[in-house]
């Protein structure tokens, strides 16, 4: 399954400790990826979003609907 039509907020930031750009998806607990640059982190997190949703479906867990921009971000 591909979530290319699904829109979750993604937060991108540089992690000095990891020496990588981190991409976090606040609406999907534990959903994050990294990359050498913003583009790679964004590409990687899309794959992780797809896997997160697929796993949640397999386990019968609720999949949050995208809310768009979050107030705390």
C-alpha positions in Angstrom: 0.0 0.0 0.0 1.2 3.5 -0.8 0.2 6.6 1.2 1.2 9.0 -1.6 -2.2 10.5 -1.3 -2.1 10.6 2.5 -0.9 13.9 4.1 0.7 13.7 7.5 2.7 16.6 9.0 6.5 15.9 8.8 9.0 17.7 10.9 12.5 17.9 9.5 15.5 19.0 11.6 19.3 18.5 11.7 20.6 16.3 14.5 24.1 17.1 15.5 24.3 13.8 17.5 23.3 11.7 14.6 25.0 13.9 11.9 21.8 13.5 9.9 18.5 15.2 9.0 15.7 13.7 11.1 12.1 13.4 9.7 9.5 12.8 12.4 5.7 12.2 11.9 4.1 13.4 15.1 0.7 11.8 14.3 2.2 8.3 14.0 3.9 7.4 17.2 7.5 6.2 16.7 7.4 7.1 13.0 10.7 8.7 12.0 13.5 8.4 9.5 16.8 10.1 8.8 19.0 11.0 5.8 22.1 12.8 4.7 20.0 15.8 3.6 16.4 17.0 3.7 15.4 15.3 0.4 16.8 11.9 1.5 15.1 12.1 5.0 11.8 13.0 3.3 12.1 10.1 0.9 13.0 7.7 3.7 10.2 8.8 6.0 7.6 8.3 3.3 8.7 4.6 3.2 8.5 4.4 7.0 5.0 6.0 6.9 3.9 3.3 4.4 5.4 0.6 6.6 3.8 2.1 9.8 0.4 2.1 8.3 0.8 -1.5 6.8 1.9 -2.8 10.2 -1.0 -1.0 12.0 -3.5 -2.6 9.6 -1.9 -6.1 10.1 -2.2 -5.7 13.9 -5.7 -4.3 13.7 -4.7 -1.0 15.2 -6.3 2.4 14.5 -4.6 4.5 11.9 -4.9 8.2 12.7 -6.3 10.5 10.0 -4.0 13.2 8.9 -4.9 16.5 10.7 -2.5 18.7 8.7 -0.5 21.4 10.5 -0.4 20.7 14.2 -0.6 23.6 16.7 2.5 22.5 18.7 4.8 22.1 15.8 
